């Protein structure tokens, strides 16, 4: 009897030990899976923010092409750092397929940012023969952002969810992604407009041969103001110089057709010499016979003193008469 009791106690101890060890192993595995999901979520969130800043830099007006290229190169370096960080994750065996997809997505982001940085100077050139092929190339690279989204959403997210579900781990949030802001970035003519590549507005298949709709086309510049000051041609216009100078241009569609993507350019040339300050803005659409006002805030302080300011409504497709598209003003920026 004593031997049977001892054997029973021993068996009970072994069972408790086995279940305890298994429970600890299960707990450690569950925590490892949760930790991996958390690490992925944090890093993908950072990658999303990095791509947001990348596209902001690419579309900011008033920035020199060299500065744009420098900023994009910095975002590429940040993307490379994020890829390396992912490579250092502690990856549970069940999550290795998800890890491979994650590295593919992050690698695509890093690679395409580098390739766009190589092309952006040419895309922002004033020579259409140089700018148009570069914009087409950049547009092609945008497909890598879309591919990174697809791989992450279809593979990484799905695989992480599957592993969590298989292990009955609930209450976990899986990070989503939006590396490509919208599908407009897959059309060369839209990319040219968004990155302010004026010389490449004809980029894209068939863009250069597109015929204008029948009827007249074009705009006229009706007037320009800065704050409370309405600029008058032929006289000195005094404008307070500050860090937030904004030109307001009133434009009239004087043709018989609606127009889209109407660009208005402000160029400030210091009388005493120095670098021009250029800023542009666009009106999404103007209706035939209608007027529209566009705000053009400078991204930098204007040069102090006398300057020539030219405000121009860029020619649209089919426009023949551009005599009233622009106006020049003598301006004195005063502190």
C-alpha positions in Angstrom: 0.0 0.0 0.0 2.8 2.4 0.9 4.5 1.6 -2.3 1.3 2.2 -4.3 0.8 5.5 -2.5 4.4 6.6 -3.2 4.1 5.6 -6.8 0.9 7.6 -7.1 2.5 10.6 -5.5 5.4 10.3 -7.8 3.2 10.0 -10.8 1.2 13.1 -9.7 4.5 15.0 -9.3 5.7 14.1 -12.7 2.3 15.1 -14.3 2.4 18.4 -12.5 6.0 19.0 -13.6 5.1 18.1 -17.2 2.0 20.2 -17.4 3.9 23.0 -15.7 6.8 22.9 -18.1 4.3 22.7 -21.1 2.4 25.7 -19.6 5.6 27.7 -19.3 6.6 26.8 -22.9 3.2 27.7 -24.2 3.3 31.0 -22.3 6.7 31.8 -23.6 5.7 31.0 -27.2 2.6 33.1 -26.9 4.6 36.0 -25.6 7.1 35.6 -28.4 4.4 35.8 -31.0 2.9 38.8 -29.4 6.3 40.5 -29.2 6.9 39.9 -32.9 3.6 41.3 -33.9 4.3 44.3 -31.7 7.7 44.9 -33.3 6.3 44.6 -36.8 3.5 47.1 -36.0 5.9 49.6 -34.6 8.3 49.4 -37.5 5.7 49.5 -40.2 4.2 52.5 -38.5 7.6 54.2 -38.8 7.9 53.1 -42.4 4.5 54.6 -43.2 5.6 57.9 -41.6 8.8 57.9 -43.6 6.9 57.4 -46.9 4.5 60.2 -45.9 7.5 62.6 -45.5 9.0 61.3 -48.7 5.9 62.2 -50.7 5.6 65.6 -48.9 9.2 66.4 -49.9 8.6 65.3 -53.5 5.5 67.6 -53.8 6.6 70.7 -51.9 6.9 73.8 -54.1 9.6 76.4 -53.8 12.3 73.8 -53.0 15.3 73.5 -55.3 15.8 70.2 -57.1 19.1 69.7 -55.3 17.3 70.1 -51.9 14.6 67.7 -53.0 17.2 65.1 -54.0 19.0 65.5 -50.7 15.8 65.1 -48.7 14.8 62.0 -50.6 18.2 60.5 -50.1 17.8 61.0 -46.4 14.4 59.1 -46.4 16.1 56.3 -48.4 18.8 56.0 -45.7 16.0 55.9 -43.0 14.2 53.2 -45.0 17.5 51.2 -45.2 17.9 51.5 -41.4 14.3 50.2 -41.0 15.1 47.2 -43.2 18.2 46.5 -41.1 16.2 46.8 -37.9 13.7 44.3 -39.2 16.5 41.9 -40.0 17.5 42.0 -36.3 14.0 40.9 -35.0 13.7 37.8 -32.8 11.5 35.8 -35.1 9.5 32.8 -33.8 9.6 29.8 -36.2 5.9 30.1 -37.0 6.5 33.7 -38.1 9.4 33.1 -40.5 7.1 33.2 -43.7 5.7 36.6 -42.5 9.2 37.8 -41.8 10.3 37.1 -45.4 7.4 39.1 -46.8 8.1 42.0 -44.4 11.7 42.2 -45.5 10.6 42.2 -49.1 8.2 45.1 -48.5 10.7 47.2 -46.7 13.4 46.4 -49.3 11.1 47.6 -52.0 10.6 50.9 -50.2 14.3 51.4 -49.7 15.2 50.5 -53.3 12.6 52.7 -55.0 13.4 55.8 -52.9 17.0 55.4 -54.1 16.1 55.1 -57.7 13.8 58.1 -57.5 16.5 60.2 -55.9 18.7 59.4 -58.9 16.0 60.7 -61.4 14.6 63.7 -59.6 17.2 66.2 -60.8 16.5 65.3 -64.4 12.7 65.3 -63.8 12.9 68.9 -62.5 15.0 70.1 -65.4 13.7 72.9 -67.6 14.5 70.8 -70.7 11.5 68.7 -71.7 13.6 66.2 -73.5 15.4 65.5 -70.2 12.4 65.9 -67.9 9.8 63.8 -69.6 11.7 60.5 -69.6 12.8 61.0 -66.0 9.2 61.6 -64.9 8.1 58.4 -66.8 10.9 56.5 -65.0 9.8 57.9 -61.6 6.2 56.9 -62.4 7.3 53.4 -63.1 9.1 53.3 -59.7 5.9 54.2 -58.0 4.7 50.7 -58.7 7.2 49.5 -56.2 5.3 51.4 -53.4 2.1 49.7 -54.6 3.9 46.3 -54.6 5.2 46.9 -51.1 1.6 47.6 -49.9 0.3 44.5 -51.7 3.0 42.2 -50.3 2.6 43.5 -46.8 -1.2 43.4 -46.8 -1.7 40.1 -48.6 1.2 38.2 -47.1 2.7 39.7 -43.9 -0.6 40.7 -42.4 -2.4 37.6 -43.5 0.4 35.3 -42.2 0.7 37.1 -38.9 -3.1 36.8 -38.4 -3.1 33.1 -39.3 -0.3 32.3 -36.7 -2.1 34.3 -34.0 -5.4 32.6 -34.8 -3.8 29.1 -34.9 -2.4 29.7 -31.4 -5.7 31.1 -30.2 -4.1 34.5 -29.4 -6.8 37.2 -29.4 -6.9 40.9 -28.6 -4.0 41.8 -30.9 -3.9 44.7 -33.4 -2.1 44.1 -36.7 -0.6 47.2 -38.3 -1.9 48.2 -41.7 0.1 50.1 -44.3 -0.5 52.8 -47.0 2.9 53.3 -48.6 1.4 54.6 -51.9 -1.0 57.5 -51.1 -3.2 57.0 -54.1 -3.3 55.6 -57.7 -2.7 59.0 -59.2 1.0 58.4 -58.7 0.9 55.7 -61.4 0.1 58.2 -64.2 3.1 60.2 -65.6 1.2 63.4 -66.3 -0.2 63.5 -62.8 3.2 62.8 -61.3 4.7 65.7 -63.4 2.1 68.0 -62.0 2.5 66.9 -58.4 6.3 67.1 -58.3 6.1 70.5 -60.1 8.0 69.2 -63.2 6.7 71.9 -65.5 8.9 70.8 -68.4 7.5 67.3 -68.2 3.8 68.0 -68.4 3.6 66.1 -71.6 5.0 62.9 -70.1 3.1 59.7 -70.4 1.8 57.6 -73.3 -0.2 59.7 -75.7 0.0 62.8 -73.6 1.9 64.8 -76.1 -0.5 64.0 -78.9 -3.7 64.7 -77.0 -5.8 67.1 -79.0 -7.6 70.0 -77.3 -11.4 69.9 -77.3 -13.1 72.0 -80.0 -13.6 75.7 -79.1 -11.4 78.3 -77.6 -9.1 77.7 -74.5 -7.2 79.9 -72.1 -7.1 82.2 -69.1 -6.5 85.8 -68.2 -4.9 87.2 -65.1 -7.4 89.7 -63.6 -5.4 90.9 -60.6 -3.0 90.1 -57.8 -2.9 91.1 -54.2 -0.8 90.5 -51.1 -2.8 90.8 -47.9 -4.5 94.2 -48.1 -2.2 95.5 -50.9 -3.5 95.2 -54.5 -0.6 95.3 -56.9 -0.7 97.9 -59.6 1.4 97.7 -62.7 3.6 100.8 -63.5 4.0 102.0 -59.9 6.0 101.0 -56.8 4.0 98.6 -54.6 5.1 98.4 -51.0 4.7 95.0 -49.4 5.6 94.2 -45.7 8.3 91.5 -45.8 7.6 88.6 -43.5 7.9 84.8 -43.3 4.3 84.2 -44.5 3.9 86.4 -47.6 1.0 85.0 -49.7 0.1 86.2 -53.2 -3.6 86.0 -54.2 -4.1 85.8 -57.9 -7.6 86.1 -59.6 -7.9 84.2 -62.8 -10.6 84.1 -65.4 -11.3 81.2 -67.7 -11.9 83.2 -71.0 -12.3 80.2 -73.2 -15.2 78.0 -74.1 -14.0 74.9 -72.3 -13.4 73.8 -68.7 -9.7 73.4 -67.9 -7.9 71.3 -65.3 -4.6 71.6 -63.5 -4.2 75.4 -64.1 -0.8 76.4 -62.9 -0.1 80.0 -61.6 3.5 80.9 -61.1 5.1 83.8 -59.1 8.7 84.8 -59.8 10.5 87.4 -57.7 13.6 88.8 -59.1 15.7 91.1 -56.8 16.6 94.4 -58.6 20.0 94.5 -57.1 20.8 91.0 -58.1 20.5 87.7 -56.3 18.7 84.4 -56.6 15.1 84.4 -57.9 12.4 83.2 -55.6 9.8 81.1 -57.5 6.6 79.7 -56.2 3.7 78.0 -57.9 0.2 76.8 -57.1 -2.5 75.1 -59.2 -6.2 75.3 -59.6 -7.8 71.8 -60.0 -10.4 73.0 -62.4 -11.9 76.2 -63.9 -15.2 76.4 -65.7 -15.7 78.2 -69.0 -16.5 81.9 -68.3 -15.8 81.6 -64.6 -13.4 83.3 -62.2 -11.2 81.6 -59.6 -8.8 82.8 -57.0 -5.7 80.9 -56.0 -3.5 81.5 -52.9 0.3 81.2 -53.5 2.2 81.3 -50.2 5.9 81.7 -50.4 7.9 79.0 -48.7 10.6 81.4 -47.7 11.0 85.1 -46.8 11.2 87.4 -49.9 14.3 89.4 -50.6 14.3 92.8 -48.7 14.3 95.8 -51.0 13.2 96.5 -54.6 12.3 93.6 -56.9 10.4 92.7 -60.0 7.4 90.3 -59.5 6.0 88.4 -62.4 2.7 86.5 -62.0 1.8 84.2 -64.8 -1.0 81.8 -65.6 0.6 79.0 -67.5 -0.7 78.1 -71.0 -3.2 75.3 -71.2 -3.6 72.8 -74.0 -5.2 74.5 -77.0 -4.6 78.1 -75.8 -3.4 80.4 -78.6 -3.6 83.9 -77.2 -1.4 84.3 -74.1 -1.0 88.1 -74.1 -3.1 88.5 -70.9 -1.7 85.5 -69.1 0.9 87.4 -67.1 1.7 90.7 -65.4 4.8 92.3 -64.0 4.9 94.5 -60.9 7.6 96.7 -59.3 7.6 95.8 -55.7 9.5 96.9 -52.6 9.6 94.4 -49.8 9.9 96.4 -46.5 10.6 95.2 -43.0 
